[in-house]
Amino acid sequence: MLSGGSVWGTLLILSCVLKLSLTQDEHMNNALRLMSETPLIDGHNDLPWQLRMKFNNQLNQVDLYTLNNTHTNIPKIREGRLAAQFWAAYVPCDTQYKDAARQTLEQIDVIHRMCMKYPEAFMFATSSKDIVDAFSQNRTASLIGVEGGHSLDSSLGTLRTMYHLGVRYLTLTHSCNTPWADNWLVDSGAEPSQHNGLSEFGKQLIFEMNRIGMLIDLAHVSENVMHQVLDLSKAPVIFSHSSAYAVCPHKRNVPDDVLKKVQDKKGIVMVNFYNDYVTCSNTANLSQVADHFDHIKNVAGHSIIGFGGDYDGVGRVPGGLEDVSKYPALVAELLRRGWTDVEVKAALGDNLLRVFREVERLSTTHNTTVSTN
């Protein structure tokens, strides 16, 4: 038989557990409400690479409603309230100087065909307006980012052609130097610098991307390239899938001085969920991803933060963020930490939309001349 003190102790514990549960439910409900009002835009997803590796891009061999060995499928997208996705058109660095451009075109093609096969789920998008329109239709706006400057074969004509095919960002390098830009491995000492940042052609490419209205993505580049592009570009820049170096000192992440320059440029850093970039180890959890959001906000403000999960491009993701269905849990965690509705909406999509609109505006301003290069 329980004593009076024991009964009251048990009731107190039950009361605390119930209060905690109700608070968690409140944060999740608020997260879902905010995600119904503002589109969640993710900067980087490698599902197209999985389609290539698993199915040789033969979409008649895959059903995105039942595919269960990837981080991404249509039911998970819907559960995760993923409103807009930049799909990566990625090919490996060993295609450089060979057939990188052709293989990249094949990846651009499979993204187009994916949208055509599932029009009820995906809307192909090339503008900030398209993102808003798709959100109003409860479809996922599907944009293309080319991951790696080696895909261009050092050709501005190829850059412009990819833009006409719907590509809206270029990651200047992947994990290899191009003939015109150094990658992050230079900072780790694993590769020598070839250009001390950007070559003259690399600088010309930045101006051309500004002119045509293509987002410049600095994920994967060296620190010298980060600084040079932030100084050169007339338009805001993005890091489509990078985290905070001060939280995890991996050279793929963004140092504090660069975060402040991104703030000055009114750009965006979209936080990567890969364990190695979250904790610099094989394991991580959702709370540790939220630490990166907090740090970036504390250093450079909430206006430069976004989501860049890197799903289906990495082998290890945090506990609590196992696939694209889990975004609401991260949003709820930010709310639990005291983020305001305005701050959360900024990170969800308002920041990226602002950046995209400014890139579009500057392109409209400067696109009255035809390139002669």
Secondary structure, DSSP 8 states (H G I E B T S, - for coil): ---HHHHHHHHHHHHHHHHHHHHHHHHHHHHHHHHHHS-EEEEEE-HHHHHHHHHTT-GGG--TTT--SSS--HHHHHHTTEEEEEEEE---GGGTTTTHHHHHHHHHHHHHHHHHH-TTTEEE--SHHHHHHHHHTT-EEEEEEEE-GGGGTS-HHHHHHHHHTTEEEEES-SSS-BTTB-BTHHHHTSS--SSSSB-HHHHHHHHHHHHHT-EEE-TTB-HHHHHHHHHH-SS--EESS--BTTTS--TTSB-HHHHHHHHHHT-EEEE---HHHHTSSS--BHHHHHHHHHHHHHHH-GGGEEE---BTS-S---BT-SSGGGHHHHHHHHHHTT--HHHHHIIIIIHHHHHHHHHHHHHHHHTTS----
